[in-house]
């Protein structure tokens, strides 16, 4: 079982187009079931999820193909998972 800390150490790569999204910054969890629903990765140009564009990749758990030692492989359309960041 992977922990949040472990996921933050892995680079997220899209197998569909080879895009390197970066590293997981947060998770969205279903409050009723306790299951992870979404991996959140800051979009390029953001530093530590703070400075830069207010966009992020919101990758559904179902899009994850494999969690390896160093990477998380996902299969999705970049334009479908790239969105404006939610207000903090």
C-alpha positions as CSV (number, residue, x, y, z in Angstrom):
1,X,0.0,0.0,0.0
2,X,1.4,3.4,-1.0
3,X,1.3,6.3,1.4
4,X,0.9,10.0,0.5
5,X,4.6,10.6,1.2
6,X,5.5,7.8,-1.1
7,X,3.3,9.1,-3.9
8,X,4.9,12.6,-3.6
9,X,8.3,11.0,-4.4
10,X,7.1,9.6,-7.7
11,X,6.9,11.4,-11.0
12,X,3.6,11.1,-12.9
13,X,3.9,10.2,-16.6
14,X,1.1,9.9,-19.1
15,X,1.5,6.8,-21.3
16,X,-0.9,8.2,-23.9
17,X,1.3,11.1,-25.0
18,X,4.5,10.7,-23.0
19,X,3.9,13.9,-21.0
20,X,5.7,14.3,-17.7
21,X,3.3,16.0,-15.4
22,X,5.5,16.3,-12.3
23,X,5.0,15.1,-8.8
24,X,1.8,14.5,-6.8
25,X,1.1,17.5,-4.5
26,X,-2.3,16.4,-3.1
27,X,-5.0,13.8,-3.1
28,X,-8.8,14.1,-3.3
29,X,-10.4,11.5,-1.0
30,X,-14.1,10.3,-1.0
31,X,-15.3,11.2,2.5
32,X,-17.8,8.3,2.5
33,X,-15.6,5.5,1.4
34,X,-12.1,6.8,2.3
35,X,-10.8,5.9,-1.1
36,X,-8.6,8.1,-3.2
37,X,-10.6,9.7,-6.1
38,X,-8.0,12.0,-7.7
39,X,-4.3,12.7,-7.8
40,X,-3.4,16.4,-8.0
41,X,-0.2,17.5,-9.7
42,X,0.7,21.2,-10.1
43,X,0.9,22.3,-13.7
44,X,4.2,23.5,-15.2
45,X,5.4,26.9,-14.1
46,X,4.2,26.5,-10.5
47,X,6.8,26.2,-7.7
48,X,5.8,24.1,-4.7
49,X,2.2,24.5,-5.8
50,X,2.3,28.2,-4.9
51,X,3.9,30.5,-7.5
52,X,2.9,30.6,-11.1
53,X,-0.2,29.7,-13.1
54,X,-3.2,28.5,-11.2
55,X,-3.6,25.3,-13.0
56,X,-3.2,21.7,-12.0
57,X,-3.6,18.2,-13.4
58,X,-6.5,16.4,-11.7
59,X,-6.0,12.7,-12.5
60,X,-8.8,10.3,-11.7
61,X,-7.7,7.2,-9.8
62,X,-9.1,5.0,-12.6
63,X,-6.5,6.6,-15.0
64,X,-3.6,5.1,-13.0
65,X,-2.1,2.2,-14.9
66,X,0.8,1.3,-12.6
67,X,2.6,2.6,-9.5
68,X,6.2,1.8,-9.7
69,X,9.3,2.4,-7.5
70,X,9.9,5.9,-9.1
71,X,7.0,6.7,-11.3
72,X,3.2,6.6,-11.5
73,X,2.0,5.7,-15.0
74,X,-1.4,7.2,-16.0
75,X,-3.4,7.0,-19.2
76,X,-5.6,10.0,-19.9
77,X,-6.0,13.0,-22.2
78,X,-4.0,15.9,-21.0
79,X,-6.6,18.4,-22.0
80,X,-9.2,16.5,-19.9
81,X,-7.2,16.5,-16.7
82,X,-5.7,20.0,-16.9
83,X,-7.9,22.5,-15.0
84,X,-7.9,25.7,-13.0
85,X,-6.8,25.2,-9.4
86,X,-9.5,25.3,-6.8
87,X,-9.3,28.3,-4.4
88,X,-7.5,27.5,-1.2
